[in-house]
Amino acid sequence: MRDYFCEAIKILRPTSAFGLFGDKIKWNDPDNDPPTQAEIDAEVQRLQEEHDSQEYARNRKAEYDALNQLEMQFDDKEDGTTTWEDAIKAIKAKYPKG
């Protein structure tokens, strides 16, 4: 699980300055009120859900990166095979969306 606390505050108050010291926030913006804990918690949850929903994409990318895709595509063109297409389909089947 990733900690989105600071990122949530930056999203909620993008022009504000703050410091984080342990579990205390030092608010350095006299023109804007700090976000409430409820606002921060809701944004942290939204960010975590967004991150979790993309796990399949991160898993796919790791496997895509391990393939030598350009060489596979070249070899497929030369040999009349579908090795690259088959490999991509297998990865997508292994890590379906949603």
C-alpha positions, 0 to 999 in steps of 0.5 A: 500500500502506498502512502498518498498523504502528501500527494492528497494535500498537494491535489487539494491545495495545489498552490499552498505550502506545507511541511510534514513533521511526523503526523503533524502538518505545518501549514505555511499558507495564510491565504488558504485554510488547510484541508480537513482530515476528512478531505485528506482521507477521501482524497487518499482513498481516491488515489489508492483506488486509482492506483489499485485499478491500474495494477493490471497495467503495471503487471502487463508493462513489466512483462512487455518490457521483458519481451524483445518486441521489435525483434519479435515483430521483425522476425514475424514479418520475415517468417510469416509467424505470429509470435509477437501477437501471441505473446501480447495476447498471453500477457493480456489474458494473464492480466485482464483489465479490471 
